[in-house]
């Protein structure tokens, strides 16, 4: 994942792209069963999406959140789901 971390730092100025990279980092963390890292990346992605309304980042963030279903009872996962629901509110 160091390459994805480097990419995230390189395109930090292009905020919409940052949400996509953070979503990919979350997915990579989920594959490694690192729920704490995944939820951290998702919170960062949601913060970017709240500012930019990045469509690609939004889709990827929801896809990553769906992959967290096995851990849905974990408070950190519930927090991510709550924030995602807030994004959908008008």
C-alpha positions as CSV (number, residue, x, y, z in Angstrom):
1,X,0.0,0.0,0.0
2,X,2.9,2.4,0.1
3,X,2.3,3.2,-3.6
4,X,-1.3,4.2,-2.9
5,X,-0.1,6.4,0.1
6,X,2.4,8.1,-2.2
7,X,-0.3,8.6,-4.8
8,X,-2.6,10.1,-2.3
9,X,0.1,12.6,-1.2
10,X,0.9,13.5,-4.8
11,X,-2.6,14.4,-5.8
12,X,-3.7,16.0,-2.5
13,X,-4.4,19.3,-4.4
14,X,-6.9,17.5,-6.7
15,X,-9.4,16.8,-4.0
16,X,-11.9,14.8,-6.1
17,X,-9.2,12.3,-7.0
18,X,-8.2,12.1,-3.4
19,X,-11.5,10.6,-2.5
20,X,-11.0,7.8,-5.1
21,X,-7.6,7.0,-3.7
22,X,-8.8,7.0,-0.1
23,X,-11.6,4.6,-1.2
24,X,-9.0,2.3,-2.8
25,X,-6.9,2.4,0.4
26,X,-9.9,1.5,2.4
27,X,-10.6,-1.5,0.1
28,X,-7.0,-2.6,0.3
29,X,-7.2,-2.4,4.1
30,X,-10.4,-4.5,4.1
31,X,-8.6,-7.2,2.0
32,X,-6.0,-7.2,4.7
33,X,-8.7,-7.4,7.4
34,X,-7.5,-4.1,8.9
35,X,-10.9,-2.6,9.9
36,X,-9.3,0.3,11.8
37,X,-7.3,1.5,8.8
38,X,-10.3,0.9,6.5
39,X,-12.6,3.0,8.6
40,X,-10.0,5.7,9.0
41,X,-9.5,6.0,5.2
42,X,-13.3,6.0,4.7
43,X,-13.7,8.8,7.2
44,X,-11.1,10.8,5.3
45,X,-12.8,10.0,2.0
46,X,-16.2,11.1,3.4
47,X,-14.7,14.4,4.5
48,X,-13.4,15.0,0.9
49,X,-16.8,14.0,-0.5
50,X,-18.6,16.4,1.8
51,X,-16.5,19.3,0.4
52,X,-16.4,18.3,-3.3
53,X,-19.4,16.0,-3.8
54,X,-17.0,13.7,-5.8
55,X,-19.2,11.2,-7.6
56,X,-16.5,8.6,-8.3
57,X,-15.3,8.8,-4.7
58,X,-18.8,8.5,-3.4
59,X,-19.4,5.3,-5.4
60,X,-16.1,3.8,-4.3
61,X,-16.7,4.8,-0.6
62,X,-20.1,3.1,-0.6
63,X,-18.6,0.0,-2.3
64,X,-15.9,-0.2,0.5
65,X,-18.5,0.3,3.2
66,X,-20.5,-2.7,1.8
67,X,-17.3,-4.8,2.1
68,X,-17.3,-4.0,5.9
69,X,-20.6,-5.8,6.5
70,X,-18.9,-8.7,8.4
71,X,-17.8,-6.0,11.0
72,X,-21.1,-4.1,10.9
73,X,-21.5,-4.4,14.7
74,X,-18.2,-2.6,15.3
75,X,-18.6,1.0,16.5
76,X,-16.1,2.3,14.0
77,X,-18.0,0.7,11.1
78,X,-21.3,2.0,12.5
79,X,-19.8,5.5,12.6
80,X,-18.8,5.2,8.9
81,X,-22.3,4.0,8.0
82,X,-23.9,6.9,9.9
83,X,-21.7,9.4,8.0
84,X,-22.6,7.8,4.7
85,X,-26.3,8.1,5.5
86,X,-25.8,11.8,6.4
87,X,-24.2,12.3,2.9
88,X,-27.5,11.2,1.4
89,X,-29.6,13.7,3.3
90,X,-30.7,16.8,1.4
